[in-house]
Amino acid sequence: QVQLVESGGALVQPGGSLRLSCAASGTRISLYYMGWYHQAPGKQREWVALINSAGKTNYTDSVKGRFTISRDFSRNSIHLQMSNLKPEDTGAYYCNSYPAVFKYRGSDYWGQGTQVTVSS
């Protein structure tokens, strides 16, 4: 089965930077379009950054120019470099495939995510 483990979240001041990591097992991420998803408090989870097997990336307007998604096939992982963080970036971050997320026993699979809090 697929396992996704996110890490790197922390409490950071506005304007600060963080690097999130996602370690995958049970599948080769090189076979999929992968992305980072953000869930703000009380909001629906949505993608913010995508990368395909060829390295093509896509970002929402809210993070474009501030976030950079990357992949490391040798370690079967993806990363999100976050800079100039804003309070609205606060929330849980998850990695997964796109547009359909990985399945486990017939249901959508999500890891535990990693929490980012941007506050003074």
Helices and strands as residue ranges (DSSP letters): E 3-7, E 11-12, E 18-25, G 29-31, E 34-39, E 46-51, E 57-59, E 67-72, G 73-75, E 77-82, G 87-89, E 91-97, E 103-104, E 107-108, E 114-118
